[in-house]
Amino acid sequence: MTPPAKSLDPALSALATETTPDPVSLTAAGLRRGARLALPFCASSVVYGLAFGLLATEIGLSSLEATLMSLLVFSGSAQIAVVQAWRDEPVVLAIFVTVLVANIRYVLMGAALRSWLAPLGAFKSTLALLPLVDGSFALSFRERSRGNQDAGVLVGSSLVSWFGWVVGTTVGTLAGQIIPNPRAIGLDFVIVAFCAASATTMARTRADLLPALAALIAVVAFERYAPGPWSVVVAGATAAIFAMLRFKPEPSAASDPTL
């Protein structure tokens, strides 16, 4: 006679009966939550857009042209690089490469979100990704780690940042028309101060600022000996390569000898 089967360990029983995670959804409640969480990003987008609007006015873009550019392109780094290049004789290839380098990170962001958004279908997934920005990408990952599978958070936070960027651009162009020479009162320094503040807040240690320092040295040297729109590409590539060379991945749990 065979002995009675022993009952499963409680932990194994719980694992065996564990339900699958909730499927991804796209709801109005998620949109509202994403918009509320992204209000600080909206404020920073207004400031950033203000700086772009001032720069756009300096190269002769009208308020309507600059606003439409922000509405349709919605890429602060790329747009500012373009208007900076426009100061000299525009070189289409240089502008193309600059925009490509400035926005290449979105390829990685889209790839990271693909498996999560795939159940929504191609049409909804594409619409959700169109206004994607760095802040909304980070917010959506944080919410997912907490069990919130509502893609509305991603869309809502992106749209709020988009709104702030467009409003800031319009205000900046109007201010540029009222103030004939923004440089005379230091308004052209807004973008430099904004980027410097953003880089500082993202750095956890002083060593994290080294790629930014390398980019600064590269762009100053390039502008000194070969000025032109390519300096933006050189600075970005220098920072990326420098960060890659000094990157040290944290040891994973799988390699922990104590496990």
N, C-alpha and C positions, 0 to 999 in steps of 0.2 A: 504494500500500500504506500503510495507516494505521499510525502508530507504536504500539508496545505501551503499554498503559495503565500509568501510574505507580502505584506502591503508595501506599496511604494513609499519611499522616503518623502516627507511632506514637501521638501524643496523640489524634488523631481516631479511630484504630482502637480505642483504649481506651474513648473516649466512645461509640462505636457499639456496642460489645459490653458496655457497662455494664449490670449487672443492676438490676432494680427493687428498692427497699428491702424488707426483710422485712415481711410483713404483721403487723398488731397481733395479739397473743396475750394470754391470761390464764392464767397458770400458778401452781402452788404455789411454784415457785422464785422467781417475781417477787414473790409475797406475802411470802415470807420476807425477800427483799432489801429491799423497801419498809419492812417492819417494823423491820429492823435500821438502816436509814438514818434512820428517823424517831424513834429513841430519844431524841435531844435534844428533839424536839418533844413527846414524851410527858412528859418531865420538866417542861417549861414548862406543858403542859396541866394537870398535877397542881397546880402552884402557882396557875394561873389559876382552876381549879375550886375550890380551897380558898377563894379570895377570894369566889367566887360563893356557895359554901355558907354562908359567914359572913353574907353579905348576905341570903340567902334565909331564914336563921334569924331575922334581925332583923325581917323583915316577917311572921313567923308561919308560914312553910312548914315542914312536917315534913321529916324526913330522907328519907322515902319520896317525898314530893311533889317535893322539889328534885331527888332522884336521877332520878326518872322524867322530869322536865322536861329534865334534861341528856341523858338517854338518847334522848328522842324529838326534842328540838329541836336540840341540839348546835350552838349558836351562842353563843359567849361574849359577844360585843358585844351581841347582841340580848337575851339573857337578862338580862344585867346592866342594860341599859337598862330592861327591863320591871320588874325588882324595884326599881329606883330610882324609877320612876314610881309603883309600888305604895305607896310611902311616903305619898303624898298620896291623895286620892280618885281611884281609877283612871278614866282617860278612854280609852275603847276606841279612839276614832279616833286619839288621840295615840300610844297603844301600837302600833296598826297601822302608822302612818306611821313610827314609830321603828324597828320591826322591818324594815319594807320598806327604809328607807334603809340600815340596818346590813347588810342581806343582798343589796343590789342588785348587789354585785360578783360574786355567784355566777352571775348571768345571763351576765356577760361571760366568766367562767371556763368555764361550760358550753358557750357558743358556741365558745370557742377549742379545746375538746377534742372537739367534735362530729365533725369530719371524721376525727379519729384513731380514735375509738371506734366510729364507724359500722359498720365491718365486723363487729363483735361482735354486732350485732343490737340491737334496741330494749330487750329485757329485760335483757341483760347490761350494756349501756351505762348504763341507769337505775340498776341495782344498784351499778355502779362509781362513779357520781356522787353517790349518796345521802350517803355520809359525807365528801364532799369538803371539805377545808379549805385554807387558804392555803399551809401548809407542804407538803402532799402535791401540790398543784398545781405549786409551784415544783420539787419533787423530780422529778416526772414529766417536766417539760419539760427538766430537766437531763439526765435519763437518755436521753430521746429524742434530744437533741443529740449524745449519745455513741453512738447507734446501737441503744440498747436499746428495742425496741418492745413490751415486756411490760407490759400495763396492770396486771398484778398489783402492780407497784411503786406505782402510784397507790392501789390499794385497800388494800394492806398498810400503807402509811404513813398513810392516812386512819384505818384501824381502830385503829392504835396510839395516835394522837392522841385518838380517840374514847374509848378505854379510859382514858387518863390523865385526860381531862376528867371522866368519870363517877366515877372513883375519887376524884379531888380534891374533887368536889362532896360525895360522901358523907362524906369525912373532915372537910370544912369544916363540914357541918351537925352532925356529932357534936361537933366542937370548940366550935361555937356553943352547944350544949346544956350543955357542961361549963363554959364560960366565960360567965357571965351577961351581961357587958358587954365585948365584944371591943374596943370603942373605947377603953376605959380603958387598955388595954395596947398600943394602936396597931395592932391587927390589921386594922382597917378600911382602913389605908393600904397594905395588900398590893397591892390592885388598882391603885391609883394608881402605886405603885412599879413594878409589872410593866408597865403600859402605857407609862410613861415610859422604862423600860429598852428595851422593844421598839422604840419610836419612835427612840431614840438609836442602836440597833444598825442600823436600816434606813437611817439618814441617812449619806450619803457625805461631805457637806460641811455646814458650819454653815447654809448657805442652805437646805438641805433641811428644816431644823427650822422654817422660817418658817410653813408652813401649820399646824403644830401650835401655834405661838405665836398665830397668828390665831384658831384655834379656842378656845384658852384665854381670850383676851380676849373673844371673843363669848359664851362660856358664862358667864363671870363677870359680864359686863354684863347678860346675859339673866336670870341668877339674881338679880341685884340689883334689877332693875326689873320683871320679869315672871316670877317663879319658877314652875317646873313642869316636867313631862316633856318639853316642847317644846325645852328648852335643849339636849338631846342632838342633836335634829334640826338645830337652828340651828348648833351647833358642827361637826357633820359636813359640812353644806352649805357653811359658811364655809371650812373647810379644803380641800374639793374645789374650790370656785370659785377660791380663792387659788392653789392648785397649778396649776389649769388656766391661769390668767392669766399665771403666770410660767414656764410650760413652754415650752422651746425644743427642738424635735426636732433630733437630731443629723443632720448632712448625710449623705445616703445615698451609697452608692458610685456609683449611677447618675448623680448630679449632680457627681461629681468630675471636674473638667476635665482631670486628668492621665490619665484612663482613655481 
